[in-house]
């Protein structure tokens, strides 16, 4: 599409939104200020560099075997650079601990240090990105079905030490980048069948968390993530939503809402306003579950739009951190990155373009017909012209043009990986 056409259509859309009291220029400026936390594990199907070719365990799995996945740290970084060149705006990168720069050495997880991520900090600075972090409890000989909730003190202490070290790494990252590193703690702990005593394991987990969080840091923020179930751990999850919601509210921790970690008919968007009342901030892991936590590529569906609307309606962009968390190995991995990221940004833009003042006036007057009518007519507004302008302003391909870029990268780079 020609630049002149994009500009012309944007000006027309700007006028139409202005009639509803919406300033599209302000919406674009707000969207530009939203940095998604991109997930490094989309590049290589959650493989990491610690156990090359090892089995993925811990109740999760990546499906598909599309050719060209990243095999080492340089390829991961190259793929991330390619993806971000096609996503408008500036964004963060979320690393799992298993993506450390270990060189040829074997570094067990209770021995990991900030130095193993120094090259990531340097790379991030050179590429204008900030880093977030995740401890890694799965795919390890000591993972089993229980880690931080394990009654075996030796196993439990191993994972406590691992998580403490991950917090220290996050602190180093946050200090180096001059912006807090968001560290997410998720463990797969659970049981295939219902245990004889649910309370026992949750008491152990609470004690482990208390020990982990003893040291206070200034340059990192702790997040705790719940899950409904894992593959092979279907009947009981120690770190359930209720557990972490209670712990987060009591201890002032950020609760992570992964959109794939709830019942499929449960509204994650509805949880936003409640958590904002009782927890300091919220971390989102945006995914797309189908029948189970299948981590499909995020698309612009109703659930995603509802989630974005709730954030904007609560005026909570400054308190909600938005990260992506899916790993589709059945299609081009860079394409999956770009589709999911741009879809998430589109949902936020649609929310920013809502005439909040007018909708709230209708509601205050109990003019429910008018409110619903306006909400429906908004679906026909030319928001896509505003999105195209955003891509143009950020010097990334407009519309379907990014497909050719990814096809070229696939032909010249990823398909040559054997």
N, C-alpha and C positions, 0 to 999 in steps of 0.2 A: 504494500500500500504506500502511495506517495505521501511524503511529509505534508504537502499542502492539503491533501485530502484529510489526513488525520487532524490537522489543525482546524480545518473548516468544520469537521464533524464535532470536534471538541467544543468549539465556540457555540455551536448550536445546542449541544447538550448542556453547556454552562448556563445558557439562557433559560432552558427548561427547568433546570434544578433551581435556579434563582427565583423562579416563580413560586417555588415551594419553600423558599427561605433557606436554601442550602447553597453554601459557597463551595464550589468544586475545587477552587484553588487551595482553600484551607484543608479540604479533604485530602488532596494530593500531598500537601505538606505533612499532614499527620501520618499518612501511610508511609511516606519516606522515612519517618522517624521510627518505624516499627522494624526491628531487626529480628528475623527468625533465627532460631538456633538449629542449624542444619545438623543432621545426624550422620557422622562419618561412616557408620556401619552399612549404609545403603551401597557403598562402593564395592564391598566384598562379602556381603551376606553374613555379617557379624563374625567374620573369621578372626580378625586381628593378627598380631605378629608373634604372639607368645607360643602358640601351638599350631603351626601351619599344617593344614590338612586334618586337624583334629575334629572330633565329632562335636556338634553343637548340642549342648544338654541344658537342663534346667527348665524344662517345660516350654521351651520355645523352639521354633524351627523356621528355616527359610525354605520356600518352595520354588522350584524351577532351576534350570541350569543354563540360562542364556549365556552365550560365550562372551568373554572379555572382561571378567571381573578383575578387580585390582589384586595384585599378588604381593605387593610390598609397599613400603611407606611412600616411595616416590610416586608410584602409580595411584595410590589413594589421593595424594595431594594434587596430582595432575587432574584427576577426575573431578575433584572438588573445585579446582580452579575453573575447569571447563563449565561445570554446572553453574557456578556463581556468575560467570560471564553472560549467562542467559536469563538470570533472575534479577529483576530490577531492585535497586536499593542496595544497602550494605547489610551484611548478615554475620552471625556468629557461627562457630563450629563446636559441636558437642562431641567430645571424645570419650570412649570407654577406656578403662585402664589397660585393657589388652592391646591397645594401639600405641603403646609406648615405643620409644626408639631404643630398643634393647640391643641393637647391633647383632653380634653373633653370640652374645652371652645369654644364658638361661637365668632369668630373674624371677624367682617365685613371688607370688602376690603379697606375701607378708614382708617382702624385702624391697618393694618398689619405692623409688624416691623421686623428688622433683627433677633431678638431673636426667632422668629417663624421658622427660618431656620438655627439656630445654630447647631441643631443636624444633619442637612444635610451637613453643612460645616465640622463637625467632622467626619461624615461618609465618605465623599468624601476624606478627608485627609487620613483616615485609609485605604481606598481602592484605593489610588493612582489615583484619578480622580479629575478633575477640573470642576467647575460648570458654567453654563450659565443660563439665566433667561428670563422669559416672563411675562408681565402683563396679566391679565385675565379679559376681558370685557364681556364675554358671561356667560350664565347660572346663572343669578342673577336677583332678582326682579326689579332692576333698569336698567337692560340691554336694554330691549325694542329693537327698531330698530335703536336707536341713543344713543351714549354715549358721547364721546368727541366732537361730532358735534351737540349735542343737544341744541336747542334754550333755553330750560328750564335751567336756571342758576344753580338751586339746583342740578339737575341731572348731569349737566356738571361738576360742582365743585366737586361732589362726585368722578367722574372718573378721574378728574385732580389730586385730592389728592391721589387716589389709585395709579396712575402711578408715581407720585412723590415718593411715599413710595417704589414702586418697584425699582426705580432707586437707592434709598438709600440702599435697600437690596442688589442690585447688587454690589454697591460700597463696602459693607461689605464683600461680597463673594470674590470680586477681591482682596481686601486687605488681607484677610485671606489666600488665596491660592497663593499670590505673582504673580498673572497673571490676566490681565483684564477679568472681567466677561462680556460676550456679552449679552446685554439685548435687546430683541426684543419687539417692540410695534406693535401689530396688533389689529385693532378693526373691528367689523363687520358692522359698520354704513352704512346704505343704505335704499333703498326703493323698494317695490314690483313693484310700477308703477313709471313712470318718474315724478319727482317733478316739481312744478311750477317754482322753481328757484334753479338750480344746484349750482350756485355760492355761494349762501347764506351759505350753509352747509360747503362748503370748506373754506370759510372765517372764519367761527367759528372754524373749525378744526385747521386751521393755527394758530389762536390766542391761542387755547388750547395748541398746541405743543410748541409754543413760551414760554408760562408760565411754562410748564413742564420742558423744557430744560434750564430754567434760571440758576439753580444751576449747576456749573461745577464740575465734579468729575475726579479723576486721575486713579481710579482702575476699571472703567467700561467703556464700549463703547455702544453708542446708535445705534439701528437699527430700521428702519421703514419699515413695510411690506405692500405691496399693495395686492389687490385681485380683480379678475374680477367680481365676484358676489357671493352671498350666497343663500342658499335655503330660499325662501320667500323674498329675497332681490335681485331679478333678474335684475331689470331695471336700478338701479343706485347704485354705490358704491362711497361713499364720498372719501375714501382713495384709489383712483385709482392709477395705475402705473404712469400715467403722473403727478398726484399730488405729489406723493412721490419722483419721480425722480427730479422734479423741486425743491421741498423742500430740498432734500438731497444735490443736487448740490449747492444750494444757501447757505445752513446753514452748510455744511460740515458734514452731517450725513451719516452713512452707510445705503445703500438701500438693503433691503432683497428681493431676488428673490426666490419665492416659485414656483417650476416647475409645480405645479398644479393650479396656479393662473392666467393663461393666456389662450388665445384661443388655442385649441388643435393643430392647424397648425402653431402656432407662435413659433419661435425658441428662447428659453431662452438662449441657448449658444451664439447666435449672439449678445446678450446684454452685455456680459462680457467685451469685448474690449472697448465698448463705456463707460460703467460705470467706468472702470479703469482710463479713462482720466479725469473724472469730479467729482468723489467721492473718499474719502480716501481709503475705503475698500469695500468689498462686503460680504454679508451674504447669503448663499444658504440654502434653505429648500428643500431638495430633496424628491420628491414624485412621484407618477405615476398616472396621471389623465386618466380616460377612460370615454369619452363623457362629463364629468363634473369633478369638483374638488372632485373626489371620493376617493383620498388618498389610492390607492392600494399599496401593497408592492412593493418596488423598485426592478426592475430586470435589468439585463444587456442588455438593449435594445439600439437602435440607438440613442435615445434622450440622454440617460445617457452618452454614450460614446462620443457623440458630445460635451456635457457639459464639461466632463473631459479633452478632447483634447484641448478645448479652454483655459482652465485654464493653462495647461502646455505650450501650444504654446505662451501664453502671459507671461510666466515665472512669474506667479502670485500666486503661492502657499502661499506665505507669506502675501498676501493681500486678499485672499479669504477664508472665514471661511465656512466650510462645515458641515451642520447639516441635520438631517433626520426629516421628518415630515409626517408621515402617521399613521393611526390607523385602522388596519384591525382586526375586531372581528370575522371574519368568519373562521379563522384557528388558530392553536396554536400560541399564542402571542409571545412566546420566539422564535419560529421558524421564525415568521415574522421579528422580530428584526435581527436575524442572517442572513437571506437571504438578506434583504435590505442593511445591513451594508457591508457584504462581496461583494455584487454586486457593491456597490459604490467603494469599494477598488479595485476591479478588473478593473473597468473602469479607475480609476486613474493609475493603473499599466500599462494598455494598452497604455495610453497616454504617460507615462514615457518611454515606450519601442519604441516609434516612433523615427526613425532616422531623427531628425529635421534638422540637417546640410545638409544631402543629399536632403531632400525634398525642403529645401529653395534654394539650389543650382539649382535644376531643375527649380524652379519657377523664379529665377533671370535670368536664361538663356531662359525663355519662352519655356522650354521643357515640355509642358503640358501633352503630351502623357506619357512621362517617369514618371512624377509626379503621374499621375493617376494610372499607372501600378504598381508603388511601393506601393501606398496606398492600392490597391487591394490585392497585394501579401502579405502584412503585415497581412491580415486576416488569412493566412495559417501558420503564424509563431507559434512556440510552446510556446506561452505566458503562457499557463496553467501550463507548467513545472516550470516556474519562480514563478507563484502563489503558487504552491505546496511547493516550497522551502521556500517561505515567511511564509506559515502556519507552516512548520516544524521548522523554526528558531524561531518562536514566540510561540511554544509549544501549538498549538491548532490543533484540528482534521483536517486532510487533506481530501479533496474530500467529499464524502458523509458520512464520519465517524461521523460527528456531529449529524446526524439524530438519531442515537442510544442514544446519550447523552440526547437529548431533549425528546425522548420517555421515557427514564428512569425517568427524572425529572417530566414529566407529570404524570407518573404512581405513583410515590412516593410522589409528592408534590401537583401539581396544581389540579389534579382530586379529591383530598381529600378536596378541598375547597367547602363548601356548602353555 
